[in-house]
Amino acid sequence: MRFNHYRLWIIGLLSLLLVSLLMAQNTKVKALLAEAEKLHDAKDYQGTMTKLQEAEKLDKDNPEILWKMARAYFDFADQDPENLELQKTNIYTGFEYAKRCVEIAPNVAGGHQYYAILIGRIGEIEGTKQKITNSYAVKEHTLKAIELDPTEDSNYHVMGRWNYALADLSWVERQIASVIYAKPPTASFESAVEFFTKAHKLNPTDIRHLLWLGKSYAKLGQKGKAMDALKQALAITATTDSEKNMHQEAKEILEDLQ
């Protein structure tokens, strides 16, 4: 009896220690995630990645860590979209994190958001056929992300880009689409305007919403609205390389429209 009592006491003590360790680990992970988010808001993408990697070592299957790792890799790639090697280095790795998040936690909006963004970028890297093939996954996961979190402006931006890209397919690309799908996905510049407008309303200080809103109006031949959106984009201070590239693009389009 004494031996059994002693064994139960040991088991209870070990269980208590384990719970304490798990609680301490959870507290540390939350602190690292909070630090990572502050750094991300400050657009310190390397600092963000460092904190997320520390958190990953403590809890590798945490859905929040997974989708934010996907976002971090996307942020690296987005600083120079024309650099193919930079894209390949980061986009494919980021996609694996987003994919794991969706598999582990299918009701986490961030996982679907970055699954859509990254698989879309993979299509751009791999060419027209893959871009069109991936388009349904982009739409499916973005709409799921909107369903789970209707306040996230980036999801509406992705749907705007989805409509813009498909509406802007060349005749040759449309023939490829008709081979891949019996009924190719339908999209329009009008729908792109609606999504970019929604994204801008949710986050009026994001340059990319206004840049792409301007580009969409330009495609529709609405020169005045296009110029107004592009001028608003240029009025927002650009701090990252990505934002500076967007400013340059907005200036070039404005010059063409004038």
N, C-alpha and C positions, 0 to 999 in steps of 0.2 A: 504494500500500500504506500509506504513511504517513497519507494522508488518511483511508482507511478505519479505520485504527487509532485516529486522533484522533477520528473520528466515533463509534466504538464506546465510546471513553473518555468522551466527552461524554454519550452515551446512558446509560452506566452510572452516571455521576455524577448525572444528572438523576433516574434511577430511585431511586438511593439517597436523594436529597433528598426525593423524593415519598413514599417509604416512611417516612422520618423524620417528615415532616409528618403523615402519616396516623396514625402511632403517637402523636404528640403530641396530635393531635385526639382520638383514642380515649381517651387518658389523661384529657384534660380533660372529655370527656363522662362518663366513669365517675365522676370526682370530683364533677361537677355532680349526677349521679343520686344519689350517696351523700349529698350535702348536702340534696337535695330530700327524700330519704327520712327523714332526721333531722328536718327541719322538719315533714314530714307526721306523724311519730310524736308530735311536740310539738303537733300540731293547729294549726300555723301555715300555714293554707291559702294565703294570699296569698304568703308566702315560698316555699312549695312551687312555686306556679305560676311565680314569677319565675325560679327555678332551672331549671325544666323548659323554659321559653321560651328561656333561654340555651343549653341543651343542644340544643333543636330547631334553632336556627340553625346548629349545627355538624353535625347528623346528622338531617335531617328524616324519614328513613325507618327510623329505629331503632325496632324493635317495642316495646322497653321504654319509650322516650319516648312512643310513641303511646298505649299503654294507660294510662300514668300521667297523661298529659294528659287522657284521658277521665275518669279517676278524679278529677282536680283540678277539672274542670268540674262533675262530680257533687257533689263536696264543697261547692262554692259553692252549688249549687242546694239541697242538703240542709239548709242552715242555716235555711231558711224555706220549707217545703214548701207553705204556703198562698199564697205570693206567686207568682202565675201568670206575671208578667213576668220575675221572677228565674228561674223554671223554664225558660221559653222561651229566654231569653238564653243559658243554660248547657247545658241538656239536649241540644238539637239539635246544638250545636257539639261537645259531648263525644261524642255518638254518631258523628259523622263520623270522629273519631280512632279510636274503637273499631272501626269498620267497616274503616278502612284497615289497622289492625293485623291483623284477622282475614284480610283479603285478602293481605297481605304475608307474615304468619307464622301460618298456621292452627294451629300446634301450641303457641302461646303462650297459657297459661291466662288471663292477665290480659285479653287481648283479648276472649275469649269471655265472661269474667265481666262486663265493662263493656258489651259489646254487649247482653247480656241485661238488665242493670240499666237501661240507658238506653232501650232500645226498649220496655221495660215502662213506664217513666215517660212516654215519648211516648204510649203508649196511654192512660194516665191523663189526660194533657193533652187529647187529641183526642176523648175520649168513649168510651162503652160499646162501640160497634161496633169501633173501632180497638183498644181494650184487649183484646177477645176475639180479634180477628184477630192481634194481636201475641203472644198467649199461647203459641202453639206455638213461636215463635222464642225466647221467654224460656226455655221449658223445654229446647229443643234446645241452646242455647248454654250454659246453666247446667250441664246434665248433662255437656257436653263439658269445661267448665272443671273440674268435679269429677273427671272421668276424668284430666285432665292434672295436676291438683293437688288430691288428696284431703285435704290438710291445711288448706286455706283455709276458715275458718269462714263468711265472707261468702257463699260459694256455697250452703251449706246454708241460710243465712238466706233467700236469694232463693227457693230451692225451697219453703221454709216459707211465704213470702209468696205465692208462686204458688198453692199449695194453699189457703191461707186466702182469697185473693181470689176464686178460682173457686168454692170451697165456699160463699162468702157472696153469690153472685149472687142478685139478686131474681128473682121470677117473670118479670117483663118482660125482664130481661137474659138469662134462660135461653131465652126465646123468640127473642131476637136471636141467641143462640149457635146455636140449632138451625137458623136460616136460613143462617148463615155456614158451619156445618159440618154434614154429614149425621150425624156422630157427634161432638158437642162433647167437649172434653177433660174427663176425669174427675179430681176432686180431693176431698179431705176434710179436716176439721179434725183428725182423728186423724193423718193424714200430716203436717199442719202441725206438730203437737206433736212428732212424731219428728224432723223436720228442725230445728226450733228447739232441741230438746234436744241434738242433735248439735252444732249451732253453739255453744251455750252451753258444752258440754264442751270444745270446742276453744279457746274464748276466753271464760272465765268473767267477765271484767271489762267486757264489752260490754253496755251497758244495753239496746240494742234487742233482743237475743236474748231477754232475760227479759221485756221488755214484751210482745213478740209471743207468747211462750210463755204468759204470763198471759192475753192476749186469746183465744188459742186454747182454753185450758182453760175460760174463761168461756163461749165459744160451745158447748162440750160440756156445760155445766152443772156442771162440776167446780169449785165455788166455792172450796173449801179450797186446792186446788192453784193456782188462779188467783191468789188473794190472796197465797199464799206467794211465787210468782214475781214478782208486782208489788212486794212488800215488799223482795225481794232487789234488784230493779231500783233502787228508791229508796235502797238502802243504798250504791250505787255513786256516787261523786262525779261530778256533771255539770259539765263544763268548757266545752263548746261550746254555741252557741245550739240546735243540733239536740238535744243531750243534755238541755238544760234543757226543751225542748219535750216530750221523751219523759217526763221526770220529771213534768211537769204532767199529761200524759195518764194516766200510771200512777196519780197521786193521784186524778184524776177517776173512773177506773174503780173504784178501791178504794172510794171513797165510795159509788158505785152498788151495789157488791157487799155492803157492810156493812148 
